[in-house]
Amino acid sequence: MIVRKSNAEWRGDLKGGSGDISFGSGAYKGPYSFQSRFESGTGTNPEELIAAAHAGCFSMAFSHAMASAGLKPQRVHTTASVKLEPVPGGFSITGIDLVTEAVVPGVEDAQFQTIAGEAKAGCPVSKALAAVPISLRATLVAE
């Protein structure tokens, strides 16, 4: 079993406080705050980190699925947008939009779309986030 860890520390109340998030690998350590989460302040936020994890996971899963189908992907670029919205009783993540484009020589768009959908369903982060709607727009790019 593989276990990954990250840490977060919050100091103070919600609006006036601040915190730091760090990855267990040491690859990132940085601040987060009410402003960086709910407004446009500097620093990261949990939703941005979820988006990064989902984009990275999906890109890898899609590349693997194409290679498993005998294709040779050259590039996969994915943007994940995590929606945080007010709901009765607070805030909630209400959806995630995945937008990906890939360069894959020799694939027809129909096969490309099928593999993209399978990768979305099989991506471990997609599985973990299945409580919210996840959309996918996949574009085959010629280079």
N, C-alpha and C positions, 0 to 999 in steps of 0.2 A: 504494500500500500504506500502510495506517495502522499505526504502531508505537506502542505504549503502554509506558511504563517505570515501574517502581517500584524502590525500593532497600531493602535490609535490611543491617544490620550487627549482628553478634553479638560479644560480648566475654566471654571466660571459658569455663569448661567448661559442660556441658549443664545440670546442676542448679543450680550457683551463679552462672552467667552471666546476662547480660541483653542486650537489644538494642533497636534502634529500627527501625521500618518507616516509610517515607515514600512517598507517591505522587508520581510525576513531575509531576503537575499542581499539586502543592502543597495539594491539598484535604485531605490527612490526613498527620499525622506523629505517631507515638506509640510507646510502649514495648511490648515483648513479652518473655515470660520462660517458664521451665519451668512456673512456677505458673500463668500465664495460659493455657498450652497444655494441660497435663496435670492441673491441679487447678482451683482457683477463684480464682486471683489476679487482680489488676487488670492491665489491658492487653489487647491483642488477641492474635491467633494466626493462623497461616496458614489453618486450617480456617474460621475466622470470615470471613476475607477471601474465601475461595473461596465460602462461602455467600452473602455479599453480592453478589459478582459474578454468581453463578448466579441469585439472586432478581431482580436488576436486569435481567439479560439476558432471562430468561424473561418477565418482565412486559412488557418492550418487544416481544419477539417475539410474544407472545400478542395484545397490543393491535394490532400491525400485521396479524397474520393475520385478526383479526376485521374490521378496517377493509377489508382486501383482499376479504373476503367480503360487503362492503356493509353491515356493521354499524357502530354507533357506540358503542364502549366508553366508559363514563364514568369507570370506576375499575377498576384491577387491583391487588390487593395480594397479594404472594407472600412466603412464608417458606420459606427453604431451610435444611434441617438436614443438616449434614455429619457423618457418623459416623466417629469415629477410635477404633479398637479395637486392643488388643494382639493380635498374631499371632506365630506362630513367627518369631523373628529380629528382632522390634521392633514397630512400630506400622504400621497401614495405614488409609487411608480405605476403608471397606467399603461405603458406600452414601450416597446423597443422597435425601432426601425433599423434594419440592416440594409445598407446600400453598398453593393460590391461591384467591382469591375475587374475583369481578368483577361489576360492575354493567354489564349490556349490554341495553338495551331492545330488545324485539322478537326475541330469539333463543330458540329452543327448546333444552331441555337436551341433546338428542341432538346437535344441531349444535354446541353449546357444547363438549361433551366431545370431539367429533371435532377441532374447531379447537384445543383445548387440547393434545391428543396430537400434532397436527402441529407446533404451536409448540414443544413439548418436543423433538421430533426435529430441528427446524430451528434451534433456538437455538444460536449459535456456542459458548457455554460448555458446553451439554449435549454438543455434538459433541466438544469437547476433553476432557470428563470421562467419555466413553463407556466407559472401562475399568472403571467401577464401576456397579452397578445404580442406576438413577434411577427413583424412584416419583413418581407425580403424583396428587394429589387436588384436583380442581377443583370449586368450588361456585359456582353461579350465584345471585347475591343480588338480590332485588327491592328497589328503593328508590323 
